[in-house]
Amino acid sequence: MRRRICLVGTAIAAVPFAAAVIAISPANAASKAAKAVVLKCNISLSTAPPAGSNSVSQPPSSGNQYGAVHCPPKALFGPGLEEDSFTVPDSGDMVGSYTQYFGAGSIHGTFDLSPQPGVLSPTTFANEAWTGTVTVTGGTGVYARARGKNGTLTCTSPDTVHLTCVEKLKLKQL
């Protein structure tokens, strides 16, 4: 009888511990983390010269860009790196795909930027501005469930090679 009482007492004492383990299990943590997050990033990109060249055509009709990205809050994203590839079809828009790398994973998606009229100089190809949309189609690491569409992307450039952008997007899952 004494043995049964000890086993029952041990089982009762273990219930709060088991409940705590279930409450903080990865599956429950993931479901609690699936909240919407507003992403507002400042991005500085430079267009890389094509293979075998030491210069970028002005303005470039396609290419790859690399640079720094900073997305507050630091606890969730913080500083990172971005890479993208783009083309400028006959429509004049800059369309492409991108990946942003952070310490806890990455997010990736697509963008479509339209040039702002009257900004690009036809003789120097300087001072261009772009506005458009950005979409997050997925991620890796803690951002594996990240999704978002209809975000805005606004970029300016003094020389068509270096871009400064602001990205605003609501991520529906994270």
FENDA-V925081 format. One record per run of one state. SS is the DSSP state (alpha for helix, beta for strand, coil for the rest). FROM is the first residue (numbers start at 1). TO is the last residue. If there is no record, write none. Layout:
SS:FROM:TO / SS:FROM:TO
//
This chain:
coil:1:1 / alpha:2:23 / coil:24:25 / alpha:26:33 / coil:34:36 / beta:37:47 / coil:48:61 / beta:62:72 / coil:73:77 / beta:78:88 / coil:89:93 / beta:94:102 / coil:103:104 / beta:105:115 / coil:116:127 / beta:128:139 / coil:140:140 / alpha:141:143 / coil:144:146 / beta:147:157 / coil:158:161 / beta:162:171 / coil:172:172 / beta:173:173 / coil:174:174
//
